[in-house]
Every structure is written in structure tokens, then in C-alpha cells.
Amino acid sequence: MKKSYFSFLLFLFFSFFSVITVSANSTKQYNGVPDKLVNKYWKVKNGFNDHTEFFYGNRDSYFGKHTRMGNFKSKWISYTKVQGSYVMTGTDPFDEDQVIWWFIKPVNNWKQIKIGYTIVSFNKIPQYSPSHYTKKLATRVTKVTAMLY
């Protein structure tokens, strides 16, 4: 019984390890903001108050405006595309020891996105999986609408 249990655990470990290794080798990293997000403006309306957050990006930066952490941006973006979602990382230009991780998942053929972010220290990774952070549903708005806020 112990031998079969140990064999089963060993099989699970190597199966899990091989899946991670294969997916890690097939994931490419790119510089800049993904083309689908360049010059696109997104609005998140919080249901419990009148607080509206905006997110937008250009070729090399991504911005958060009126968020719970205030206004911030990340520069020197690099990203990967994993299972249809984007994971972007960028450095905070005012504190280069901080890295902003962005998690973006398209919904309804890019009419909406699920977006989330977290700020961690340099050389650290976020504590949770991307699905934990992508809780906010954002809708596309025009540049004029975003600038009025």
C-alpha cells in the first residue's frame, strides 16, 4: 500500500513538473504594451460608491487613474500572453524598487476586460494567481470621456 501510494505521489509530482516546464518553455515574453491595449481607455465603475477608475496605455507605459492607490503609471513594460490573458510587468518610475504587475483578460471580444494589478518589491512575484487579481470588469470608453474625469 505504501509503495503504491509513494509511486502515485511521485507520478503526480513529475506530471505536474513536466506540465509547468512545457508551458514555461512555450511562453514568450515581449517588450511594450500589447497592441490590443495601446491607446485604449477603460473605465471601472465601483458599485458601492461613485468612484470611477480609468486605465489606459501607450506603447511603453500603462496608467491607472483615480484608483484606490491614487494615480500611478508603470514604465518599461514587458508582457506575456498566457491562455488568452495578458500578464504585464512594469517599473514604477518614481520608485524603481517597486514593480507593478497588471493582469488583463479580454471579455466579449475586447468590448470589456477583466483587469487587476498589484505592486510588489523588485525581484518578488505576486502572492496569488492572476485570477485573484482580475476582479474588476472594465468597459471601453473614449479618450475624451477619460480625460473629463
N, C-alpha and C positions, 0 to 999 in steps of 0.2 A: 504494500500500500504506500509506504513512504517513498519507495523508488519510483512508482508511477506518478505520485504527487510531485516529486522533485523534477522528474522528466517533463511533466506538464508545465511547471513553472519555468523551467529552462527554455522550453519551446515558446512560451508566451514572451519571455524576455527577448529572445533572438528575433521573433516575429516582429515585435514592437520596434526593436532596434533597426531591423532592416527596412521597415516602412519609413522610419524617420530618416535614415540615411538616403534612401532613394528619393524622397521628397525634398530633402535638403540639397541634393545634387542637382535636381531638376529645377530649382528655384533660381531665377536670375535677379540680379539687383541692378537698378537703373538710377541714373542721376537726374535730378529735376523733379518737377511735379508731373504726374501723369497727364497726358494730353486731354483726357476726358474731364479733368478738373481745372485746366488752365482757363483763366478769365471767366469762370463760372461762379455765381453768387448763390449762397444757400442760406435759408432762414429757418431757425428753430424757434417755435413758439411754445413756451412752457405753459402748461395748462393751469397751474395753480396761481399764477400771477401774470402781470402784464410784461414780464421780462422776455425780450426777444434777442436771440443771439444770431450773429452772422458769421459765416465762414466763407473765405474766398482765397484764391491763389493766382499767382502769375508763374512764369516759367521756373523761377528758382526760390520762391518763398510761398508760405501758406500762412494765413492770418485767421485769428479768432477775435471777434469784436463783440463787446458787451457780454462776455461770458462771466461765469461765477468767479473766475480768476482775473477779471478785468480784460483789457485788450492786450494781445500778445501776438508775436509772429515767430515763425521758425524759418531759418535760412539754411542754405546748403543742404537741400533736401535730397534724400535718396529713398527709393521705394522698391518694394517687391509686390508682385501680384500672386496671391495665394487663393485658390479655389474661388475666383471671381471677385475677391475683395482686395483692397489695397492696404498695405501697411507702409506708412511713410515715417521717416525719422528726419528730424532737422534740429539744428542747434539754435538755442535762444541767443540772439545777437547781443543782448545786454548781460547775459551770464553764460559764458561759454562752457561752464561746468554742468549745465543743465541741457538735457536732450528732450525734445517734445516728440512723443510718439503719437501719430494720427492713425486711426483705424476707420476705413471708409468701405461701405458695402452698398453697391447700387441696388435700387428698388424700382420696379416698373420701368425698366429700360432707361435708366438715368433720369427719370422725371423726379425722383426722390432719392435720397441716400440716407443710410443709417451712418451716423458719424459719432466718433468718440475720440478722446485724447487723454493723455496723461503726461506728466512731466516727471522725469527721473534723473538721477545723477548720471554723469558721464560714466561709461563702462558698466552700466547696470541695465537690466531689462525690466519691462513691466511685470508686476506681480501676478496679474491674471491673464487669461486668454483674451484674444481680440473680441470675442462675442460679449464679454463682460463690459467692455467699454462702448460698444456700438448700440447704445440705448436710445439716442436722440434721433428722431426722424426729421430730416430737413427737406424742404421743398425749394425748387429753383425760383429765384427772383431776379429782377433786372438790376443792372448796376445802379440805375437811378434810385430804385427803391432802397437798396442797401446804403447808398450814400445819404439818403434823407434821414436815416436813423442815427 
